[in-house]
Amino acid sequence: MGKQGLKRGFINRIFGVPATKTPQDSDCWSFRDGVITVDLGRAPELSKPGGSIRLEGGDLPERVLVFQGDDGTYRAVKNRCTHIGHRRLDPVPGQNCVQCCSVNGSMYEYDGANLKGPAPHPIKTYQVVKEDNALIIKLA
Ligand code: FES
């Protein structure tokens, strides 16, 4: 059986509203010299599998989705579907994948590979290293 996508309202999908929010504590992350640092102590959204935050704005050169995978591993991907609408992505708890928030809902494996839907290319993934209580994400 294929992987199941997130159950989202049609209006959310039409307007491309992702399930993942920006962090409640906007100071939980910083970006410097091509590296994002996330303070896990200030990002409770990431405390359990399927939890996620989206980072965007400021000096960040591209939108980034940070999440805890179903296996407990922290992951980060470029938060831009490769299909024409270039909508944002969400992790799909229990399915080991991420999904575009649009109507077409393209899905990608954790390694960025295309899984389902019209998106023509894989998404970019970033290395995430956990150091003490922080995540270090190198964009370059
Ligand atoms: S923008 Fe993602 S499937 Fe169309």
Backbone and ligand atoms as CSV (ligand in chain L), in Angstrom:
chain,resi,resn,atom,element,x,y,z
A,1,MET,N,N,0.838,-1.190,0.000
A,1,MET,CA,C,0.000,0.000,0.000
A,1,MET,C,C,0.873,1.240,0.000
A,2,GLY,N,N,0.451,2.264,-0.773
A,2,GLY,CA,C,1.227,3.489,-0.869
A,2,GLY,C,C,1.141,4.324,0.400
A,3,LYS,N,N,2.012,5.298,0.474
A,3,LYS,CA,C,2.001,6.171,1.650
A,3,LYS,C,C,0.810,7.116,1.596
A,4,GLN,N,N,0.271,7.374,2.760
A,4,GLN,CA,C,-0.877,8.263,2.870
A,4,GLN,C,C,-0.389,9.680,3.170
A,5,GLY,N,N,-1.001,10.649,2.508
A,5,GLY,CA,C,-0.636,12.038,2.749
A,5,GLY,C,C,-1.349,12.606,3.958
A,6,LEU,N,N,-0.994,13.837,4.285
A,6,LEU,CA,C,-1.658,14.535,5.385
A,6,LEU,C,C,-3.105,14.821,5.025
A,7,LYS,N,N,-3.987,14.687,5.975
A,7,LYS,CA,C,-5.378,15.074,5.747
A,7,LYS,C,C,-5.492,16.572,6.037
A,8,ARG,N,N,-5.721,17.341,4.983
A,8,ARG,CA,C,-5.812,18.802,5.135
A,8,ARG,C,C,-7.062,19.286,4.441
A,9,GLY,N,N,-7.568,20.406,4.877
A,9,GLY,CA,C,-8.749,20.984,4.259
A,9,GLY,C,C,-8.453,21.467,2.840
A,10,PHE,N,N,-9.482,21.420,2.009
A,10,PHE,CA,C,-9.307,21.812,0.605
A,10,PHE,C,C,-8.879,23.283,0.487
A,11,ILE,N,N,-9.438,24.126,1.326
A,11,ILE,CA,C,-9.090,25.556,1.279
A,11,ILE,C,C,-7.596,25.739,1.575
A,12,ASN,N,N,-7.105,25.021,2.579
A,12,ASN,CA,C,-5.671,25.100,2.882
A,12,ASN,C,C,-4.841,24.680,1.677
A,13,ARG,N,N,-5.299,23.634,1.010
A,13,ARG,CA,C,-4.533,23.137,-0.141
A,13,ARG,C,C,-4.616,24.120,-1.312
A,14,ILE,N,N,-5.802,24.698,-1.538
A,14,ILE,CA,C,-5.951,25.670,-2.628
A,14,ILE,C,C,-5.002,26.853,-2.425
A,15,PHE,N,N,-4.956,27.343,-1.190
A,15,PHE,CA,C,-4.139,28.527,-0.924
A,15,PHE,C,C,-2.703,28.182,-0.518
A,16,GLY,N,N,-2.402,26.899,-0.450
A,16,GLY,CA,C,-1.029,26.501,-0.128
A,16,GLY,C,C,-0.621,26.874,1.283
A,17,VAL,N,N,-1.517,26.631,2.231
A,17,VAL,CA,C,-1.213,26.924,3.636
A,17,VAL,C,C,-0.614,25.666,4.270
A,18,PRO,N,N,0.647,25.714,4.680
A,18,PRO,CA,C,1.253,24.506,5.246
A,18,PRO,C,C,0.772,24.242,6.666
A,19,ALA,N,N,0.841,22.998,7.093
A,19,ALA,CA,C,0.495,22.650,8.476
A,19,ALA,C,C,1.575,23.142,9.428
A,20,THR,N,N,2.809,23.164,8.951
A,20,THR,CA,C,3.939,23.571,9.786
A,20,THR,C,C,3.965,25.084,9.948
A,21,LYS,N,N,4.124,25.513,11.196
A,21,LYS,CA,C,4.163,26.944,11.505
A,21,LYS,C,C,5.608,27.420,11.649
A,22,THR,N,N,5.752,28.722,11.640
A,22,THR,CA,C,7.042,29.285,12.037
A,22,THR,C,C,7.157,29.074,13.549
A,23,PRO,N,N,8.365,29.114,14.101
A,23,PRO,CA,C,8.511,28.792,15.535
A,23,PRO,C,C,7.754,29.779,16.434
A,24,GLN,N,N,7.193,29.245,17.508
A,24,GLN,CA,C,6.549,30.130,18.503
A,24,GLN,C,C,7.561,31.125,19.054
A,25,ASP,N,N,8.749,30.642,19.326
A,25,ASP,CA,C,9.833,31.507,19.798
A,25,ASP,C,C,10.711,31.843,18.590
A,26,SER,N,N,10.526,33.027,18.054
A,26,SER,CA,C,11.239,33.389,16.823
A,26,SER,C,C,12.751,33.494,17.039
A,27,ASP,N,N,13.186,33.539,18.308
A,27,ASP,CA,C,14.621,33.609,18.593
A,27,ASP,C,C,15.229,32.231,18.843
A,28,CYS,N,N,14.508,31.173,18.518
A,28,CYS,CA,C,15.044,29.821,18.753
A,28,CYS,C,C,16.083,29.443,17.704
A,29,TRP,N,N,16.220,30.249,16.675
A,29,TRP,CA,C,17.193,29.912,15.642
A,29,TRP,C,C,17.957,31.160,15.203
A,30,SER,N,N,19.125,30.912,14.632
A,30,SER,CA,C,19.933,32.008,14.082
A,30,SER,C,C,20.607,31.500,12.815
A,31,PHE,N,N,21.057,32.424,12.007
A,31,PHE,CA,C,21.732,32.065,10.755
A,31,PHE,C,C,22.974,32.928,10.599
A,32,ARG,N,N,24.104,32.250,10.420
A,32,ARG,CA,C,25.362,32.980,10.289
A,32,ARG,C,C,26.352,32.148,9.482
A,33,ASP,N,N,27.024,32.786,8.558
A,33,ASP,CA,C,28.061,32.126,7.747
A,33,ASP,C,C,27.566,30.818,7.130
A,34,GLY,N,N,26.354,30.842,6.630
A,34,GLY,CA,C,25.821,29.667,5.943
A,34,GLY,C,C,25.342,28.553,6.853
A,35,VAL,N,N,25.275,28.827,8.146
A,35,VAL,CA,C,24.892,27.792,9.101
A,35,VAL,C,C,23.690,28.253,9.943
A,36,ILE,N,N,22.679,27.392,10.001
A,36,ILE,CA,C,21.530,27.630,10.882
A,36,ILE,C,C,21.795,26.902,12.192
A,37,THR,N,N,21.555,27.570,13.292
A,37,THR,CA,C,21.619,26.929,14.603
A,37,THR,C,C,20.245,27.029,15.248
A,38,VAL,N,N,19.713,25.875,15.644
A,38,VAL,CA,C,18.399,25.834,16.308
A,38,VAL,C,C,18.619,25.409,17.755
A,39,ASP,N,N,18.162,26.229,18.685
A,39,ASP,CA,C,18.231,25.899,20.106
A,39,ASP,C,C,17.018,25.037,20.446
A,40,LEU,N,N,17.253,23.743,20.659
A,40,LEU,CA,C,16.135,22.830,20.909
A,40,LEU,C,C,15.388,23.164,22.201
A,41,GLY,N,N,16.074,23.797,23.123
A,41,GLY,CA,C,15.433,24.195,24.374
A,41,GLY,C,C,14.365,25.252,24.161
A,42,ARG,N,N,14.454,25.932,23.016
A,42,ARG,CA,C,13.485,26.996,22.724
A,42,ARG,C,C,12.577,26.627,21.553
A,43,ALA,N,N,12.674,25.377,21.104
A,43,ALA,CA,C,11.850,24.931,19.976
A,43,ALA,C,C,11.114,23.648,20.357
A,44,PRO,N,N,10.124,23.762,21.268
A,44,PRO,CA,C,9.413,22.559,21.717
A,44,PRO,C,C,8.667,21.854,20.587
A,45,GLU,N,N,8.438,22.560,19.504
A,45,GLU,CA,C,7.749,21.934,18.360
A,45,GLU,C,C,8.519,20.717,17.849
A,46,LEU,N,N,9.833,20.709,18.074
A,46,LEU,CA,C,10.675,19.628,17.540
A,46,LEU,C,C,10.896,18.493,18.539
A,47,SER,N,N,10.156,18.516,19.640
A,47,SER,CA,C,10.442,17.575,20.726
A,47,SER,C,C,9.949,16.160,20.481
A,48,LYS,N,N,9.139,15.952,19.451
A,48,LYS,CA,C,8.653,14.586,19.211
A,48,LYS,C,C,8.629,14.291,17.711
A,49,PRO,N,N,8.647,12.998,17.357
A,49,PRO,CA,C,8.616,12.635,15.938
A,49,PRO,C,C,7.409,13.254,15.237
A,50,GLY,N,N,7.664,13.795,14.064
A,50,GLY,CA,C,6.609,14.458,13.294
A,50,GLY,C,C,6.537,15.949,13.569
A,51,GLY,N,N,7.184,16.404,14.656
A,51,GLY,CA,C,7.190,17.831,14.974
A,51,GLY,C,C,8.050,18.608,13.988
A,52,SER,N,N,7.658,19.836,13.706
A,52,SER,CA,C,8.379,20.589,12.686
A,52,SER,C,C,8.261,22.094,12.895
A,53,ILE,N,N,9.184,22.824,12.320
A,53,ILE,CA,C,9.123,24.284,12.243
A,53,ILE,C,C,9.584,24.684,10.852
A,54,ARG,N,N,9.104,25.835,10.417
A,54,ARG,CA,C,9.633,26.338,9.151
A,54,ARG,C,C,10.387,27.627,9.422
A,55,LEU,N,N,11.556,27.710,8.828
A,55,LEU,CA,C,12.430,28.860,9.014
A,55,LEU,C,C,12.478,29.624,7.707
A,56,GLU,N,N,12.262,30.921,7.782
A,56,GLU,CA,C,12.279,31.740,6.570
A,56,GLU,C,C,12.406,33.199,6.961
A,57,GLY,N,N,12.818,33.990,6.005
A,57,GLY,CA,C,12.939,35.420,6.244
A,57,GLY,C,C,14.318,35.796,6.767
A,58,GLY,N,N,14.460,37.067,7.068
A,58,GLY,CA,C,15.742,37.573,7.547
A,58,GLY,C,C,16.820,37.396,6.485
A,59,ASP,N,N,17.991,36.979,6.903
A,59,ASP,CA,C,19.113,36.777,5.966
A,59,ASP,C,C,19.107,35.390,5.327
A,60,LEU,N,N,18.166,34.565,5.733
A,60,LEU,CA,C,18.146,33.194,5.219
A,60,LEU,C,C,17.929,33.206,3.701
A,61,PRO,N,N,18.816,32.584,2.930
A,61,PRO,CA,C,18.699,32.656,1.476
A,61,PRO,C,C,17.569,31.810,0.907
A,62,GLU,N,N,17.068,30.853,1.668
A,62,GLU,CA,C,15.967,30.020,1.185
A,62,GLU,C,C,15.167,29.520,2.383
A,63,ARG,N,N,13.919,29.163,2.121
A,63,ARG,CA,C,13.074,28.626,3.193
A,63,ARG,C,C,13.567,27.227,3.561
A,64,VAL,N,N,13.541,26.927,4.848
A,64,VAL,CA,C,14.008,25.617,5.316
A,64,VAL,C,C,12.967,25.009,6.244
A,65,LEU,N,N,12.645,23.731,6.014
A,65,LEU,CA,C,11.771,22.965,6.898
A,65,LEU,C,C,12.653,22.095,7.782
A,66,VAL,N,N,12.504,22.245,9.093
A,66,VAL,CA,C,13.254,21.426,10.050
A,66,VAL,C,C,12.240,20.549,10.776
A,67,PHE,N,N,12.532,19.265,10.892
A,67,PHE,CA,C,11.578,18.379,11.553
A,67,PHE,C,C,12.272,17.187,12.182
A,68,GLN,N,N,11.540,16.538,13.066
A,68,GLN,CA,C,12.025,15.286,13.625
A,68,GLN,C,C,11.311,14.158,12.886
A,69,GLY,N,N,12.089,13.305,12.253
A,69,GLY,CA,C,11.505,12.215,11.480
A,69,GLY,C,C,10.878,11.156,12.374
A,70,ASP,N,N,10.177,10.237,11.741
A,70,ASP,CA,C,9.524,9.157,12.486
A,70,ASP,C,C,10.525,8.301,13.254
A,71,ASP,N,N,11.769,8.283,12.781
A,71,ASP,CA,C,12.810,7.490,13.438
A,71,ASP,C,C,13.534,8.274,14.535
A,72,GLY,N,N,13.070,9.502,14.817
A,72,GLY,CA,C,13.702,10.308,15.864
A,72,GLY,C,C,14.881,11.125,15.384
A,73,THR,N,N,15.238,10.998,14.117
A,73,THR,CA,C,16.358,11.753,13.556
A,73,THR,C,C,15.890,13.140,13.108
A,74,TYR,N,N,16.694,14.143,13.443
A,74,TYR,CA,C,16.356,15.499,12.997
A,74,TYR,C,C,16.770,15.664,11.542
A,75,ARG,N,N,15.926,16.335,10.798
A,75,ARG,CA,C,16.167,16.503,9.365
A,75,ARG,C,C,15.841,17.926,8.935
A,76,ALA,N,N,16.436,18.334,7.822
A,76,ALA,CA,C,16.148,19.659,7.266
A,76,ALA,C,C,16.156,19.552,5.747
A,77,VAL,N,N,15.177,20.195,5.130
A,77,VAL,CA,C,15.078,20.206,3.666
A,77,VAL,C,C,14.756,21.617,3.198
A,78,LYS,N,N,15.117,21.892,1.954
A,78,LYS,CA,C,14.705,23.146,1.348
A,78,LYS,C,C,13.182,23.123,1.243
A,79,ASN,N,N,12.560,24.165,1.783
A,79,ASN,CA,C,11.100,24.139,1.907
A,79,ASN,C,C,10.446,24.726,0.665
A,80,ARG,N,N,10.667,24.041,-0.439
A,80,ARG,CA,C,10.153,24.536,-1.724
A,80,ARG,C,C,9.921,23.340,-2.635
A,81,CYS,N,N,8.655,23.005,-2.827
A,81,CYS,CA,C,8.312,21.921,-3.743
A,81,CYS,C,C,8.884,22.239,-5.120
A,82,THR,N,N,9.308,21.215,-5.844
A,82,THR,CA,C,9.893,21.461,-7.167
A,82,THR,C,C,8.824,21.537,-8.261
A,83,HIS,N,N,7.554,21.308,-7.896
A,83,HIS,CA,C,6.480,21.488,-8.879
A,83,HIS,C,C,6.276,22.987,-9.106
A,84,ILE,N,N,5.526,23.320,-10.114
A,84,ILE,CA,C,5.432,24.697,-10.592
A,84,ILE,C,C,4.960,25.715,-9.550
A,85,GLY,N,N,4.126,25.284,-8.610
A,85,GLY,CA,C,3.637,26.226,-7.597
A,85,GLY,C,C,4.669,26.552,-6.524
A,86,HIS,N,N,5.681,25.677,-6.378
A,86,HIS,CA,C,6.762,25.852,-5.403
A,86,HIS,C,C,6.242,26.116,-4.001
A,87,ARG,N,N,5.229,25.361,-3.607
A,87,ARG,CA,C,4.638,25.526,-2.281
A,87,ARG,C,C,5.530,24.918,-1.199
A,88,ARG,N,N,5.130,25.184,0.046
A,88,ARG,CA,C,5.897,24.680,1.189
A,88,ARG,C,C,5.554,23.211,1.468
A,89,LEU,N,N,6.371,22.601,2.315
A,89,LEU,CA,C,6.264,21.177,2.625
A,89,LEU,C,C,5.953,20.960,4.099
A,90,ASP,N,N,5.426,19.777,4.393
A,90,ASP,CA,C,5.181,19.359,5.773
A,90,ASP,C,C,5.647,17.921,5.935
A,91,PRO,N,N,6.136,17.552,7.124
A,91,PRO,CA,C,6.376,16.122,7.362
A,91,PRO,C,C,5.030,15.409,7.492
A,92,VAL,N,N,4.996,14.141,7.128
A,92,VAL,CA,C,3.769,13.351,7.259
A,92,VAL,C,C,4.032,12.307,8.339
A,93,PRO,N,N,3.556,12.555,9.559
A,93,PRO,CA,C,3.838,11.626,10.667
A,93,PRO,C,C,3.407,10.194,10.353
A,94,GLY,N,N,4.287,9.264,10.658
A,94,GLY,CA,C,3.994,7.852,10.470
A,94,GLY,C,C,4.232,7.336,9.056
A,95,GLN,N,N,4.606,8.219,8.142
A,95,GLN,CA,C,4.773,7.807,6.745
A,95,GLN,C,C,6.211,7.975,6.241
A,96,ASN,N,N,7.094,8.459,7.083
A,96,ASN,CA,C,8.510,8.623,6.688
A,96,ASN,C,C,8.677,9.439,5.416
A,97,CYS,N,N,7.942,10.511,5.291
A,97,CYS,CA,C,8.060,11.338,4.091
A,97,CYS,C,C,7.577,12.749,4.379
A,98,VAL,N,N,7.767,13.630,3.404
A,98,VAL,CA,C,7.232,14.989,3.493
A,98,VAL,C,C,6.318,15.205,2.292
A,99,GLN,N,N,5.394,16.149,2.473
A,99,GLN,CA,C,4.413,16.379,1.418
A,99,GLN,C,C,4.205,17.857,1.180
A,100,CYS,N,N,4.038,18.217,-0.070
A,100,CYS,CA,C,3.713,19.586,-0.463
A,100,CYS,C,C,2.300,19.918,0.035
A,101,CYS,N,N,2.115,21.182,0.442
A,101,CYS,CA,C,0.825,21.589,1.004
A,101,CYS,C,C,-0.200,21.961,-0.069
A,102,SER,N,N,0.138,21.845,-1.330
A,102,SER,CA,C,-0.780,22.243,-2.406
A,102,SER,C,C,-1.842,21.173,-2.671
A,103,VAL,N,N,-2.716,21.472,-3.599
A,103,VAL,CA,C,-3.752,20.521,-3.992
A,103,VAL,C,C,-3.127,19.244,-4.546
A,104,ASN,N,N,-2.074,19.373,-5.331
A,104,ASN,CA,C,-1.452,18.199,-5.940
A,104,ASN,C,C,-0.648,17.366,-4.940
A,105,GLY,N,N,-0.170,18.002,-3.885
A,105,GLY,CA,C,0.406,17.279,-2.752
A,105,GLY,C,C,1.545,16.332,-3.064
A,106,SER,N,N,2.485,16.755,-3.880
A,106,SER,CA,C,3.636,15.878,-4.166
A,106,SER,C,C,4.308,15.430,-2.873
A,107,MET,N,N,4.802,14.198,-2.890
A,107,MET,CA,C,5.454,13.637,-1.706
A,107,MET,C,C,6.906,13.286,-2.036
A,108,TYR,N,N,7.732,13.400,-0.999
A,108,TYR,CA,C,9.168,13.137,-1.138
A,108,TYR,C,C,9.640,12.247,0.007
A,109,GLU,N,N,10.592,11.397,-0.305
A,109,GLU,CA,C,11.244,10.605,0.742
A,109,GLU,C,C,12.079,11.551,1.612
A,110,TYR,N,N,12.504,11.061,2.772
A,110,TYR,CA,C,13.359,11.870,3.646
A,110,TYR,C,C,14.672,12.259,2.957
A,111,ASP,N,N,15.127,11.420,2.027
A,111,ASP,CA,C,16.390,11.752,1.347
A,111,ASP,C,C,16.171,12.718,0.185
A,112,GLY,N,N,14.942,13.196,0.019
A,112,GLY,CA,C,14.637,14.181,-1.013
A,112,GLY,C,C,14.082,13.596,-2.292
A,113,ALA,N,N,14.162,12.303,-2.465
A,113,ALA,CA,C,13.721,11.665,-3.713
A,113,ALA,C,C,12.210,11.795,-3.892
A,114,ASN,N,N,11.805,11.926,-5.125
A,114,ASN,CA,C,10.378,11.995,-5.437
A,114,ASN,C,C,9.710,10.672,-5.091
A,115,LEU,N,N,8.511,10.788,-4.525
A,115,LEU,CA,C,7.766,9.602,-4.109
A,115,LEU,C,C,6.430,9.507,-4.828
A,116,LYS,N,N,5.770,10.644,-4.983
A,116,LYS,CA,C,4.414,10.631,-5.534
A,116,LYS,C,C,4.067,12.048,-5.978
A,117,GLY,N,N,3.247,12.165,-7.014
A,117,GLY,CA,C,2.781,13.484,-7.433
A,117,GLY,C,C,3.561,14.054,-8.597
A,118,PRO,N,N,3.181,15.259,-9.040
A,118,PRO,CA,C,3.729,15.832,-10.271
A,118,PRO,C,C,5.092,16.525,-10.140
A,119,ALA,N,N,5.627,16.671,-8.952
A,119,ALA,CA,C,6.913,17.376,-8.813
A,119,ALA,C,C,7.980,16.685,-9.667
A,120,PRO,N,N,8.707,17.447,-10.490
A,120,PRO,CA,C,9.621,16.828,-11.448
A,120,PRO,C,C,11.010,16.484,-10.901
A,121,HIS,N,N,11.376,17.073,-9.768
A,121,HIS,CA,C,12.745,16.883,-9.274
A,121,HIS,C,C,12.735,16.593,-7.764
A,122,PRO,N,N,13.817,16.030,-7.275
A,122,PRO,CA,C,13.951,15.840,-5.821
A,122,PRO,C,C,14.067,17.203,-5.127
A,123,ILE,N,N,13.866,17.203,-3.836
A,123,ILE,CA,C,14.126,18.414,-3.053
A,123,ILE,C,C,15.517,18.312,-2.439
A,124,LYS,N,N,16.063,19.468,-2.139
A,124,LYS,CA,C,17.389,19.536,-1.539
A,124,LYS,C,C,17.297,19.208,-0.052
A,125,THR,N,N,18.235,18.427,0.420
A,125,THR,CA,C,18.290,18.113,1.851
A,125,THR,C,C,19.582,18.661,2.429
A,126,TYR,N,N,19.575,18.890,3.723
A,126,TYR,CA,C,20.761,19.433,4.391
A,126,TYR,C,C,21.195,18.510,5.514
A,127,GLN,N,N,22.491,18.513,5.748
A,127,GLN,CA,C,23.018,17.730,6.861
A,127,GLN,C,C,22.628,18.415,8.171
A,128,VAL,N,N,22.154,17.627,9.106
A,128,VAL,CA,C,21.798,18.153,10.427
A,128,VAL,C,C,22.642,17.430,11.470
A,129,VAL,N,N,23.360,18.194,12.288
A,129,VAL,CA,C,24.168,17.613,13.360
A,129,VAL,C,C,23.611,18.117,14.686
A,130,LYS,N,N,23.398,17.197,15.618
A,130,LYS,CA,C,22.928,17.602,16.950
A,130,LYS,C,C,24.133,17.730,17.861
A,131,GLU,N,N,24.302,18.910,18.409
A,131,GLU,CA,C,25.403,19.169,19.340
A,131,GLU,C,C,24.802,19.695,20.623
A,132,ASP,N,N,25.018,18.963,21.712
A,132,ASP,CA,C,24.384,19.311,22.984
A,132,ASP,C,C,22.882,19.456,22.741
A,133,ASN,N,N,22.353,20.639,22.986
A,133,ASN,CA,C,20.904,20.791,22.797
A,133,ASN,C,C,20.610,21.711,21.611
A,134,ALA,N,N,21.461,21.626,20.595
A,134,ALA,CA,C,21.266,22.470,19.417
A,134,ALA,C,C,21.387,21.639,18.145
A,135,LEU,N,N,20.717,22.111,17.110
A,135,LEU,CA,C,20.875,21.520,15.785
A,135,LEU,C,C,21.718,22.461,14.945
A,136,ILE,N,N,22.694,21.903,14.257
A,136,ILE,CA,C,23.553,22.676,13.375
A,136,ILE,C,C,23.230,22.221,11.951
A,137,ILE,N,N,22.784,23.164,11.132
A,137,ILE,CA,C,22.351,22.844,9.764
A,137,ILE,C,C,23.164,23.675,8.792
A,138,LYS,N,N,23.979,22.989,8.005
A,138,LYS,CA,C,24.818,23.711,7.038
A,138,LYS,C,C,24.090,23.817,5.712
A,139,LEU,N,N,23.869,25.038,5.259
A,139,LEU,CA,C,23.183,25.220,3.981
A,139,LEU,C,C,24.143,25.108,2.804
A,140,ALA,N,N,25.395,25.492,2.987
A,140,ALA,CA,C,26.349,25.486,1.873
A,140,ALA,C,C,26.939,24.103,1.696
L,1,FES,S1,S,3.541,22.972,-5.849
L,1,FES,FE1,FE,3.893,21.061,-4.905
L,1,FES,S2,S,2.726,19.660,-6.049
L,1,FES,FE2,FE,2.364,21.566,-7.021
